[in-house]
């Protein structure tokens, strides 16, 4: 579609999803086959409204959630000219989804400690909203994602660099390693699934 038409479509979708009766309107679009203009997966997703509703309650923009549920979210986000933040959230969600699919293929994660989950999820370095997109879409590993997002990531080391220096530690990278070790130990002690 021409750029102007894509922008207009985005604006209309934003208006629809902000409306008081957005669920009925979206259901009507699906019933009439209107979502085919965006994506065949959206057209056939029986849980689409539920996923968007959960995302809305989690402060994710409904259009971001709608686009994320498509067959190729990154392509659709470009086609609809979503803003940069929306694109980053979608790209982060796609990156996380791929990572989690790779994890479930080998089942090694089943023996991971909370600190191992924390270390690996923090390496991904994506927006927290990207995690919420995967939680909202009912990812099989969502309990781990929720535990990290709402619990483990907020746990700080019980000891600070100044404390270690006061105990005679020399300034340097060893202090950072010890602070991280103390944090991970505390995370493992506060298991919450």
C-alpha positions in Angstrom: 0.0 0.0 0.0 1.2 3.6 -0.6 2.7 5.2 2.4 -0.2 7.6 2.9 -2.7 4.7 2.9 -0.6 2.8 5.5 -0.5 5.8 7.7 -4.2 6.3 7.4 -4.8 2.6 8.2 -2.6 2.9 11.3 -4.5 6.0 12.5 -7.9 4.3 12.0 -6.7 1.2 13.9 -5.4 3.4 16.8 -8.9 5.1 16.9 -10.6 1.8 16.8 -8.5 0.3 19.6 -9.0 3.3 21.9 -12.8 3.2 21.4 -15.0 2.0 24.3 -16.4 -0.8 22.1 -13.0 -1.8 20.5 -13.6 -5.5 21.3 -16.9 -5.6 19.3 -15.3 -3.6 16.5 -12.3 -5.9 16.2 -14.5 -8.9 16.4 -16.7 -7.5 13.5 -13.5 -6.9 11.5 -12.5 -10.5 12.0 -16.0 -11.8 11.2 -16.1 -9.8 8.0 -12.6 -10.8 6.9 -11.3 -7.2 7.3 -8.1 -8.1 9.1 -6.9 -9.9 6.0 -5.8 -6.5 4.8 -3.2 -6.5 7.6 -2.3 -10.2 8.0 -3.9 -13.6 7.6 -2.7 -14.7 11.1 -4.5 -11.8 12.7 -7.6 -12.7 10.7 -7.6 -16.3 12.0 -6.5 -15.8 15.6 -9.4 -16.7 17.8 -7.6 -15.4 20.9 -6.6 -12.0 19.4 -9.0 -9.9 21.4 -8.1 -11.6 24.6 -4.3 -11.1 24.0 -4.8 -7.4 23.2 -7.0 -7.0 26.3 -4.3 -8.5 28.5 -1.7 -6.3 26.9 -3.8 -3.2 27.4 -4.1 -4.0 31.1 -0.4 -4.3 31.2 0.1 -0.8 29.7 1.1 -2.0 26.3 -0.3 0.1 23.4 -3.0 -2.0 21.8 -1.7 -1.4 18.3 1.7 -2.6 19.4 0.1 -5.8 20.7 -2.1 -6.3 17.6 0.9 -5.9 15.3 3.0 -8.3 17.5 0.4 -11.1 17.0 0.9 -11.0 13.2 2.8 -13.5 11.1 5.6 -11.0 10.5 5.4 -8.3 13.2 8.6 -6.5 12.2 7.4 -6.1 8.6 3.9 -5.0 9.6 5.3 -2.5 12.0 7.3 -0.9 9.2 4.4 -1.1 6.8 2.1 0.7 9.2 4.8 3.3 10.1 4.7 2.6 13.8 6.8 4.9 15.9 10.4 4.0 16.9 9.5 2.9 20.4 6.7 0.6 19.2 9.1 -0.9 16.6 11.8 -1.5 19.3 9.3 -3.2 21.6 8.1 -5.5 18.8 11.7 -6.3 17.7 12.7 -7.0 21.3 9.6 -9.3 21.6 10.6 -11.2 18.4 14.2 -11.5 19.7 12.9 -12.9 23.1 10.5 -15.2 21.4 13.3 -16.7 19.2 15.5 -17.1 22.3 12.7 -18.9 24.2 12.0 -21.2 21.2 15.6 -22.2 21.1 15.5 -22.9 24.9 12.5 -25.1 24.7 14.1 -27.2 22.0 16.7 -28.6 24.3 15.0 -28.5 27.8 18.2 -27.4 29.6 16.3 -24.5 31.1 14.4 -26.9 33.4 17.5 -27.2 35.6 18.2 -23.4 35.7 18.3 -21.6 38.9 16.7 -18.2 39.2 20.1 -16.6 39.0 20.8 -18.4 35.7 17.5 -17.2 34.3 18.3 -13.7 35.5 21.8 -13.7 33.9 20.5 -15.0 30.6 17.4 -12.7 30.4 19.5 -9.6 31.3 22.0 -10.4 28.5 19.2 -10.0 25.9 18.9 -6.4 26.9 15.5 -5.5 25.6 12.6 -3.3 26.7 10.5 -4.6 29.6 7.4 -4.2 27.4 8.9 -6.8 25.1 8.7 -9.3 27.9 5.1 -8.3 28.6 4.2 -9.0 24.9 5.5 -12.6 25.4 3.7 -13.0 28.7 0.5 -11.7 27.2 0.6 -14.2 24.3 0.8 -17.0 26.8 4.4 -18.2 26.1 5.0 -21.6 27.7 7.9 -20.1 29.7 5.8 -17.1 30.9 6.1 -18.1 34.6 9.9 -17.6 34.3 9.5 -14.4 32.5 7.0 -13.1 35.1 9.3 -14.2 38.0 12.2 -12.3 36.4 10.2 -9.2 35.5 8.3 -8.8 38.8 10.7 -10.3 41.3 14.3 -11.3 40.4 15.3 -8.2 38.3 14.4 -6.0 41.2 16.7 -7.7 43.7 19.9 -5.8 44.4 23.1 -7.0 46.0 23.0 -6.7 49.8 26.5 -5.3 49.6 27.8 -2.2 47.7 31.2 -1.3 46.4 31.9 1.1 49.2 31.2 -1.6 51.7 33.7 -3.9 50.1 36.3 -1.2 50.0 35.7 -0.5 53.7 36.4 -4.2 54.3 39.8 -3.8 52.6 39.0 -4.7 49.0 41.1 -3.0 46.4 39.1 -1.0 43.8 38.8 -2.9 40.5 36.8 -5.4 38.6 36.8 -7.9 41.5 34.4 -5.7 43.3 31.9 -5.8 40.5 32.2 -9.6 40.3 31.5 -9.9 44.1 28.6 -7.5 43.9 27.1 -9.6 41.1 27.8 -12.9 43.0 26.1 -11.5 46.1 23.0 -10.4 44.0 22.8 -13.8 42.3 23.0 -15.6 45.7 20.2 -13.5 47.0 18.1 -14.1 43.9 18.5 -17.9 44.4 17.4 -17.5 48.0 14.2 -15.7 46.9 12.8 -18.3 44.6 9.3 -17.3 43.3 7.6 -19.0 40.4 
